[in-house]
Amino acid sequence: MSAVSELRTFDRAEPLYLVEITLVGAGAPVLYFAEQSVTLDEISYEPYLAGIEGVKGGCSPFFGGPDMSIRILFLNEPWGIYSRLAEVGDDFPFEGAKLSLMEVYIGIDGEPAGPELLYRGVLGRLSSIDLMGFQAEVASPELRTYIT
């Protein structure tokens, strides 16, 4: 049993979701985002995730399976040279970007257990873009593990 699988069994354990997004285009950046700042394996995940819908509450072959719908909610704050994160898409499109969704659990010692890959998919078109945030569907996610 992996450390992540073991921590899932604790009632008070809350997952921390991470996304790795490889944007489209020559020289496109790879975005590393989480709901809070965390560094794993020398990769810094920035707090640009407002949430992930379609994962919490459990997923298994009996609850959606590989065709389940995942929606990523982003904070639309300044990023790099851009005044808003959504503006990155003007130079390097989000639509068609490869996405990996992972989860970790922070142990009582403060150390993260994981990450463990949950899904791989492709981001769809951005929607509901405003000054606070935006969202995107993940198309054709590939189920890797099960949350119970």
Summary of the structure (lengths in Angstrom):
residues: 148
radius of gyration: 15.2
end to end distance: 13.9
largest distance: 44.5
contacts: 429
relative contact order: 0.24
helix: 11%
strand: 50%
